[in-house]
Amino acid sequence: MTDLEKMIYEEVLQDHAAVVDLRRDLHRHPEIAREEFRTQARIEEELDRLGLKHWRSAGTGVMAELTGTKAAPVLLTEDGKERCLVLRADIDALPVNELHECEYKSETPNRMHACGHDGHTASLIGAARLLAAHRDLFAGTILFAFQPGEEVGYGGYAMVGEGQIDAATRSFGFHTASELPVGKVVIMPGPNNASVDWFRITVKGLGAHVSRPELGVDAVYIGAQILVALQSLVTRMSSPMDNLLIGVGTFKGGSAYNVVADRAEMEGTIRSLDPVLREKTKERIEKLAKGMASFYGGEAEVEWADFTPVLVNDEASSREAQQVAVSLFGAENVITSRKPALGGDDMAVFINRVPGCYAYVGSCDPALPESGSSHHHPCFDIGEDCLILSEALTVCYALAYMNGEV
């Protein structure tokens, strides 16, 4: 560690109790996508304490701005733009009923921070606190993006579409990782996360008595055939070497046990690391659903929503963040290569607009078994010491980038 990094790390340790308190407050009061009203107000309250200029974005999100006071010219990028860094954290929870018994358990039924976004938000507030305290150490502007609606592929597109990060020349964020122990950090250039396309297939049939199926068109039966056949697009129409997943999470249909169903509906996602395969699979799903429904005398409609593109960490940005992480935590704790995940994250939208990188911070603590639960599990939790690493990395990377040291 450099002397500056040692100082920052010590201050992060001193700040840790405040970050944990905020994380637990957010955990008790989770709000799902587009409903993050209390969360938004809580973030604004913290930013007001820091005296930071802030404004609302993407409905329930918050943007903030910090200008450095160092008596030096703002450094320029190779293309002549003033260096400006955007730091991003997602803020929404999930419609999950928490089963983990703890003092900070969710107080709202069927709402839970089951993906660590409470920790992301609290850690970025902590980073803002330290950077505000040391604004004399850099010149230029740092933006903070508290992004809503990550779980439904909304907030990233909304914030970027509003032009909130147009001035930025680098983007940075992090995510907890329950499969890694606290103390480890992954910063990997190239593809890290899959694209995610949500779909809904609606099958329209014709009702009849179940004893006379020939008089109706069974939408549930057609839907079941489509559901099973979807997997053939992965196992028989794509290479086993391709990273492709089609998952259906809901299937609903029918109105009574003794009536041929006149309607069925399923929702799912496509996940891929290949943009060409992504589009080809969407076309195949349309053709399969409509063709199968037609064969049995029904109709099928397919609706789509682009939740996120593939998350591809920029090469230069990744090297910069790796350099800082190695200095802070040691090379043995910085993982620079692993298999990409088919989970999506709309930090990809930020990186597509502004070159940047997304780090993964190990959050599994052997003393807390629930911290090894998979993300989105009703017992999910984090080893809160991971927030020391995320805050320290965020602050030190910000200072290093703004000062041209990486």
C-alpha positions in Angstrom: 0.0 0.0 0.0 1.1 3.6 -0.6 1.0 6.0 2.3 -2.2 7.5 0.9 -3.9 4.1 0.5 -2.9 3.2 4.1 -4.5 6.5 5.3 -7.7 5.8 3.3 -7.9 2.2 4.5 -7.6 3.3 8.1 -10.4 5.8 7.6 -12.5 3.1 5.9 -12.1 1.0 9.0 -13.3 3.9 11.2 -16.2 4.4 8.8 -17.2 0.8 8.8 -19.7 0.9 11.7 -21.6 3.7 9.9 -21.7 1.8 6.6 -23.0 -1.3 8.4 -25.7 0.7 10.2 -26.9 2.1 6.9 -26.8 -1.2 5.2 -28.9 -2.8 8.0 -31.4 0.1 7.9 -31.8 -0.5 4.2 -32.1 -4.2 4.7 -34.9 -3.7 7.1 -36.8 -1.6 4.7 -36.4 -3.1 1.2 -38.2 -1.8 -1.8 -38.5 -3.4 -5.2 -37.8 -1.8 -8.6 -39.6 1.5 -9.3 -40.8 1.6 -5.7 -37.6 2.7 -4.0 -39.1 5.8 -2.4 -37.9 5.5 1.1 -34.5 4.3 -0.1 -34.2 7.4 -2.4 -35.1 9.7 0.6 -32.5 7.9 2.8 -29.8 8.3 0.2 -30.7 12.0 -0.1 -30.5 12.4 3.6 -27.0 11.0 3.7 -25.9 13.2 0.8 -27.4 16.3 2.5 -25.1 15.6 5.5 -22.1 15.6 3.1 -23.2 18.8 1.5 -23.2 17.2 -1.9 -25.2 18.5 -4.8 -27.8 15.9 -5.8 -30.9 15.4 -7.9 -33.4 12.7 -8.7 -33.1 10.5 -11.8 -34.9 7.5 -13.4 -37.9 8.1 -11.1 -36.6 6.7 -7.9 -32.9 7.0 -8.4 -30.4 9.6 -7.2 -27.4 11.3 -8.8 -24.8 13.3 -6.9 -21.8 15.4 -7.8 -18.5 16.1 -6.0 -16.0 18.6 -7.4 -12.4 18.4 -6.2 -10.6 21.4 -4.9 -7.0 20.5 -5.5 -5.1 23.4 -6.9 -4.2 21.7 -10.1 -5.5 21.6 -13.7 -8.1 18.9 -14.3 -6.4 16.1 -16.1 -7.4 15.4 -19.7 -8.1 12.1 -21.4 -6.3 11.2 -24.7 -9.2 12.6 -26.7 -9.0 15.9 -24.8 -12.0 15.5 -22.4 -11.7 16.5 -18.7 -11.4 13.4 -16.5 -14.7 12.6 -14.8 -15.5 9.4 -13.0 -19.0 8.0 -12.4 -19.4 5.5 -9.5 -22.5 3.4 -9.6 -24.5 1.3 -7.1 -27.9 -0.4 -7.6 -30.5 0.2 -4.9 -33.5 -2.1 -5.5 -34.6 -5.2 -3.6 -36.5 -8.3 -4.7 -40.1 -9.7 -4.2 -38.7 -12.4 -1.9 -39.9 -13.3 1.6 -36.9 -13.3 3.9 -36.3 -16.5 5.9 -33.0 -15.6 7.5 -33.6 -14.7 11.2 -31.4 -11.8 12.2 -31.7 -8.5 14.0 -32.0 -6.6 10.7 -34.5 -8.9 9.0 -36.8 -7.4 6.5 -39.8 -5.7 8.1 -41.8 -5.9 4.8 -43.5 -9.2 3.7 -42.4 -10.4 0.3 -39.6 -7.8 0.1 -36.0 -8.6 0.7 -32.5 -7.4 -0.2 -31.6 -10.8 -1.5 -28.9 -9.7 -3.9 -26.7 -7.3 -1.8 -27.9 -4.0 -3.2 -28.3 -2.7 0.3 -24.5 -3.2 0.8 -23.7 -1.7 -2.5 -25.7 1.5 -1.6 -24.2 1.8 1.9 -20.7 1.3 0.6 -21.0 4.0 -2.1 -22.4 6.4 0.5 -19.3 5.6 2.6 -17.1 6.2 -0.4 -18.8 9.5 -1.0 -18.2 10.5 2.6 -14.5 9.8 2.4 -14.1 11.4 -1.0 -15.9 14.5 0.2 -13.6 14.7 3.2 -10.6 14.5 0.8 -11.8 16.7 -2.0 -8.6 18.6 -1.7 -6.8 15.5 -3.1 -8.2 15.7 -6.6 -9.3 18.2 -9.3 -12.3 17.5 -11.5 -15.7 15.9 -11.0 -16.8 12.6 -9.5 -20.4 11.5 -10.1 -22.4 9.1 -7.9 -25.2 7.1 -9.5 -27.6 5.4 -7.1 -29.5 3.4 -9.7 -33.0 2.0 -9.3 -34.6 -0.9 -11.0 -31.6 -3.2 -11.7 -33.6 -6.3 -11.2 -36.0 -5.5 -14.0 -33.5 -4.0 -16.4 -34.9 -0.4 -16.1 -32.6 1.9 -14.2 -29.4 1.6 -16.2 -31.1 2.5 -19.5 -33.1 5.2 -17.9 -30.2 7.0 -16.2 -28.0 6.8 -19.3 -30.8 7.7 -21.5 -31.4 10.9 -19.5 -27.8 11.9 -20.2 -26.8 11.7 -16.6 -23.3 10.3 -17.3 -22.5 12.1 -20.6 -19.7 14.0 -18.9 -18.0 10.9 -17.5 -14.8 9.4 -19.0 -14.7 6.3 -16.7 -17.3 4.2 -14.9 -16.8 2.0 -12.0 -19.0 -0.2 -9.8 -18.9 -3.4 -7.8 -21.1 -6.3 -6.8 -21.0 -8.7 -3.8 -20.2 -12.3 -4.6 -21.4 -15.0 -2.3 -19.3 -17.7 -4.0 -16.1 -16.0 -2.9 -14.7 -15.5 0.6 -14.4 -12.1 2.1 -11.0 -10.7 1.2 -11.1 -11.8 -2.4 -11.8 -9.4 -5.3 -12.5 -10.3 -9.0 -11.5 -7.7 -11.6 -11.6 -9.4 -15.0 -11.4 -7.7 -18.4 -13.8 -8.8 -21.2 -17.2 -10.5 -20.8 -18.3 -10.9 -17.2 -22.1 -11.2 -17.3 -24.6 -12.2 -19.9 -27.2 -10.2 -21.7 -30.7 -10.7 -20.4 -33.9 -10.6 -22.5 -37.2 -11.0 -20.7 -40.0 -12.6 -22.6 -43.7 -13.4 -22.1 -45.4 -16.0 -24.3 -49.2 -15.8 -24.3 -51.1 -18.7 -25.8 -54.7 -18.2 -26.8 -57.0 -21.3 -27.2 -60.7 -22.1 -27.0 -62.6 -23.2 -23.9 -64.6 -26.4 -23.7 -65.6 -29.1 -21.3 -62.6 -31.4 -20.5 -64.7 -34.4 -21.6 -64.9 -32.9 -25.1 -61.4 -31.7 -25.8 -61.9 -31.9 -29.5 -64.3 -29.0 -29.3 -61.8 -26.7 -27.7 -58.1 -25.7 -28.1 -56.1 -26.4 -25.0 -53.9 -23.5 -24.3 -52.3 -25.2 -21.3 -51.3 -28.2 -23.4 -49.9 -26.0 -26.1 -48.0 -23.9 -23.5 -46.6 -27.1 -22.0 -45.3 -28.2 -25.4 -43.7 -24.8 -26.0 -42.1 -24.9 -22.6 -40.5 -28.2 -23.2 -39.5 -27.4 -26.8 -37.8 -24.2 -25.7 -34.9 -26.3 -24.3 -34.3 -27.8 -27.7 -33.1 -24.4 -28.8 -30.3 -24.8 -26.3 -29.5 -28.5 -26.5 -30.2 -29.2 -30.2 -30.0 -25.9 -32.1 -27.0 -24.3 -30.4 -23.5 -25.6 -29.9 -22.7 -27.1 -26.5 -19.8 -24.7 -26.4 -22.1 -21.7 -26.6 -23.1 -19.8 -23.4 -26.8 -19.8 -23.8 -29.6 -20.3 -21.3 -33.4 -20.2 -21.7 -35.2 -20.2 -18.3 -38.9 -20.0 -17.7 -39.8 -18.9 -14.2 -43.6 -18.7 -14.3 -46.4 -20.7 -16.1 -50.1 -19.9 -15.6 -53.2 -21.1 -17.4 -56.7 -22.2 -17.1 -59.6 -21.2 -14.9 -61.1 -24.5 -13.6 -60.1 -28.1 -13.2 -62.8 -29.3 -15.6 -62.5 -26.7 -18.4 -60.2 -26.8 -21.4 -58.0 -23.8 -20.8 -58.5 -20.9 -23.3 -55.3 -19.1 -22.1 -51.9 -19.8 -20.8 -48.9 -17.6 -20.1 -45.3 -18.1 -19.3 -42.5 -15.7 -18.5 -38.7 -16.2 -18.7 -35.4 -14.9 -19.8 -32.7 -15.6 -22.4 -29.2 -15.2 -21.3 -26.2 -15.2 -23.6 -22.6 -13.9 -24.0 -22.9 -13.7 -27.8 -24.9 -10.9 -29.3 -25.5 -12.8 -32.6 -26.7 -15.9 -30.8 -28.9 -13.7 -28.6 -30.8 -12.3 -31.6 -31.0 -15.7 -33.4 -32.5 -17.3 -30.3 -35.1 -14.6 -30.0 -36.1 -15.3 -33.6 -36.3 -19.0 -33.0 -38.5 -18.6 -29.9 -41.0 -16.5 -31.9 -41.1 -19.1 -34.7 -41.4 -22.0 -32.3 -44.1 -20.5 -30.2 -46.3 -19.3 -33.0 -45.8 -22.5 -35.1 -46.6 -24.9 -32.3 -49.7 -22.9 -31.3 -50.9 -22.8 -34.9 -50.4 -26.6 -35.3 -52.8 -27.2 -32.4 -55.3 -24.6 -33.6 -54.4 -21.8 -31.2 -52.4 -18.6 -31.4 -49.3 -17.4 -29.6 -47.9 -13.9 -28.9 -44.4 -13.2 -27.7 -43.5 -10.0 -25.9 -39.9 -8.9 -25.3 -37.9 -6.5 -23.0 -34.2 -5.9 -23.2 -33.0 -5.9 -19.6 -29.3 -5.6 -20.2 -26.6 -6.2 -22.8 -23.5 -8.3 -22.2 -21.4 -6.7 -19.5 -17.9 -6.4 -21.0 -15.2 -4.8 -18.8 -13.0 -2.4 -20.6 -9.4 -3.6 -20.9 -7.7 -0.4 -19.8 -10.2 0.3 -17.0 -9.8 -3.2 -15.7 -6.0 -2.9 -15.6 -6.3 0.4 -13.7 -8.6 -1.1 -11.1 -6.4 -4.3 -10.8 -3.4 -2.1 -10.1 -5.2 -0.4 -7.2 -6.7 -3.6 -5.9 -3.3 -5.4 -5.9 -1.7 -2.5 -4.0 -4.5 -2.5 -1.4 -5.1 -6.2 -0.9 -2.2 -8.1 -2.4 -1.9 -9.9 -5.7 -2.9 -13.2 -4.0 -6.4 -11.7 -3.3 -7.1 -10.3 -6.7 -8.6 -12.7 -9.2 -8.1 -11.6 -12.8 -9.6 -14.5 -14.7 -12.6 -16.7 -14.1 -15.6 -18.1 -16.0 -18.2 -15.4 -16.9 -21.6 -15.7 -15.3 -25.0 -15.9 -17.0 -26.5 -13.6 -14.5 -27.0 -10.2 -15.9 -26.4 -6.7 -14.6 -27.3 -3.4 -16.2 -24.0 -1.8 -15.1 -23.3 -3.0 -18.7 -25.3 -0.1 -19.9 -23.0 2.3 -18.1 -19.9 0.6 -19.4 -21.3 0.6 -23.0 -21.7 4.4 -22.7 -18.5 5.1 -20.7 -15.5 2.8 -20.6 -15.3 1.2 -17.2 -15.1 -1.9 -15.1 -17.3 -3.9 -12.7 -15.5 -5.6 -9.8 -16.8 -8.5 -7.7 -16.1 -8.5 -4.0 -16.2 -11.8 -2.1 -18.9 -11.7 0.6 -18.9 -15.2 2.1 -17.9 -15.3 5.8 -17.6 -18.8 7.3 -18.9 -17.3 10.6 -22.2 -16.5 8.8 -23.4 -19.5 6.9 -26.2 -17.6 5.2 -23.5 -15.4 3.5 -22.7 -18.5 1.3 -26.3 -18.7 0.1 -26.8 -18.0 -3.6 -28.0 -14.5 -4.6 -31.8 -14.2 -4.6 -32.1 -17.0 -2.0 -34.5 -16.2 0.9 -31.7 -16.7 3.4 -29.1 -14.6 1.5 -26.9 -12.4 3.6 -23.4 -10.9 3.3 -20.3 -11.0 5.5 -20.3 -7.3 6.2 -16.5 -7.0 6.3 -16.7 -7.2 2.5 -17.9 -3.6 2.6 -14.4 -2.6 3.9 -12.9 -3.8 0.6 -15.5 -2.3 -1.6 -15.3 1.1 0.0 -11.5 1.1 0.1 -11.3 0.0 -3.6 -13.8 2.6 -4.7 -12.2 5.5 -2.9 -8.6 4.6 -3.9 -9.5 3.9 -7.5 -11.3 7.2 -7.7 -8.3 9.1 -6.4 -5.9 7.2 -8.6 -7.9 7.8 -11.7 -8.6 11.4 -11.1 -4.9 12.1 -10.4 -3.7 10.1 -13.5 -1.9 7.5 -11.3 -3.5 4.6 -13.2 
